[in-house]
């Protein structure tokens, strides 16, 4: 709201020429500011440390690091395509890569490229893939399946 101050007939201050300003421009940005870059880097370091300390099998650590690189590249290509108006990477491909262990790379890419962070539906599915991936890896490790697979590999 904007106004001009004036005086009434008794000399008191009053608002005159009152105008309503569009409130949409004044609304605060309600998006959550999430430290994606920090979380992505810390996650990759934790995954690597779990490989070093044999908490996770080496093949699982390498697969996760590789998928993080692949997903980071997918986000990079998709962002470039979006800017150039070219054919985009399907969101299902980005989600599948995250589900298969590339979610730390996706977090880093989302922050570095400012890509896919505002679309609420995408973020909801993305975080579901993160939770499912962590749960699956936890099950593989704690059930002993990951160790049996590692022992069977040459």
C-alpha positions in Angstrom: 0.0 0.0 0.0 1.2 3.5 -0.7 -0.1 6.8 0.4 0.6 10.5 0.8 0.3 12.2 4.2 -2.0 15.1 4.5 -4.1 16.9 7.2 -7.7 16.7 7.9 -10.0 19.7 8.7 -8.8 19.7 12.3 -5.1 19.6 11.3 -4.4 16.0 12.2 -2.3 13.8 10.0 -4.1 11.4 7.7 -3.4 9.2 4.7 -4.5 10.5 1.3 -4.3 9.1 -2.2 -4.1 5.6 -0.9 -3.2 3.0 -3.5 -2.9 -0.8 -3.2 0.3 -2.2 -4.5 0.3 -5.7 -6.0 1.1 -8.0 -3.1 2.4 -10.8 -5.3 5.7 -9.0 -5.8 6.1 -8.6 -2.0 5.5 -12.2 -1.0 8.6 -13.9 0.4 10.2 -16.8 -1.5 8.9 -19.8 0.3 11.2 -22.4 -1.3 13.3 -24.2 1.2 17.0 -23.3 0.9 18.6 -26.6 1.3 22.4 -27.1 1.3 22.4 -29.5 -1.7 26.1 -29.0 -2.5 27.2 -29.7 1.1 24.9 -32.7 1.5 26.0 -34.2 -1.9 29.8 -33.8 -1.1 29.4 -35.1 2.4 27.4 -38.1 1.1 30.1 -39.0 -1.4 32.7 -38.7 1.3 30.7 -40.9 3.6 30.2 -43.5 0.9 33.9 -43.5 0.1 34.7 -43.8 3.8 32.3 -46.8 4.2 34.3 -48.5 1.4 37.6 -47.7 3.0 36.5 -49.1 6.4 34.7 -52.1 4.7 31.3 -51.1 5.9 30.1 -51.3 2.3 31.5 -53.7 -0.4 33.9 -52.0 -2.8 31.7 -52.9 -5.8 28.8 -51.0 -4.2 31.0 -47.9 -3.4 32.3 -47.9 -7.0 28.8 -48.3 -8.4 27.5 -45.4 -6.3 30.4 -43.1 -7.2 30.0 -44.0 -10.9 26.2 -43.4 -10.8 26.8 -40.1 -9.2 29.0 -39.1 -12.0 26.5 -40.3 -14.6 23.6 -38.5 -13.0 25.7 -35.3 -12.7 26.3 -35.5 -16.4 22.6 -36.1 -17.1 21.7 -33.0 -15.2 24.5 -31.0 -17.0 23.2 -32.2 -20.4 19.6 -31.5 -19.4 20.3 -28.0 -18.2 22.2 -27.2 -21.4 19.3 -28.5 -23.5 16.8 -26.5 -21.5 18.8 -23.3 -22.1 19.2 -24.0 -25.8 15.6 -25.1 -26.3 16.6 -28.6 -27.4 15.2 -32.0 -26.5 15.4 -32.6 -22.8 16.5 -35.6 -20.6 13.3 -37.3 -19.4 12.7 -36.8 -15.7 12.2 -40.5 -15.3 15.9 -41.0 -16.4 17.1 -38.5 -13.8 15.0 -40.3 -11.1 16.2 -43.8 -12.1 19.8 -42.6 -11.9 19.2 -41.3 -8.4 17.4 -44.5 -7.4 20.4 -46.5 -8.6 22.8 -44.6 -6.3 23.5 -41.4 -8.2 21.6 -39.1 -5.8 24.7 -37.5 -4.4 25.7 -36.4 -7.9 22.1 -35.2 -8.5 22.3 -33.0 -5.3 25.6 -31.5 -6.5 24.2 -30.9 -10.0 21.0 -29.4 -8.7 23.0 -26.8 -6.7 25.7 -26.1 -9.3 23.3 -25.8 -12.2 20.3 -24.4 -10.3 18.3 -27.1 -12.1 15.2 -29.0 -11.0 15.1 -27.3 -7.6 11.9 -25.3 -7.9 9.6 -28.0 -9.3 7.9 -29.4 -6.2 6.7 -32.6 -7.9 10.2 -33.4 -9.1 11.7 -32.8 -5.7 9.1 -35.0 -4.0 9.9 -38.0 -6.3 13.7 -37.2 -6.1 13.7 -37.4 -2.2 11.6 -40.6 -2.4 14.4 -42.1 -4.6 17.0 -41.0 -2.1 15.1 -42.7 0.8 14.5 -45.8 -1.2 18.2 -46.0 -2.3 19.4 -45.6 1.3 16.9 -48.2 2.5 17.9 -50.7 -0.2 21.7 -50.2 0.5 21.0 -50.6 4.3 19.1 -53.8 3.6 21.8 -55.2 1.4 24.5 -54.5 4.0 22.6 -55.5 7.2 21.0 -58.6 5.7 24.4 -59.9 4.6 23.4 -60.0 0.9 26.0 -57.4 -0.1 28.8 -59.5 1.7 27.7 -62.7 0.0 27.7 -61.0 -3.4 31.2 -59.5 -2.7 32.4 -63.0 -1.7 31.1 -64.5 -4.9 32.8 -61.9 -7.1 36.3 -62.8 -8.3 
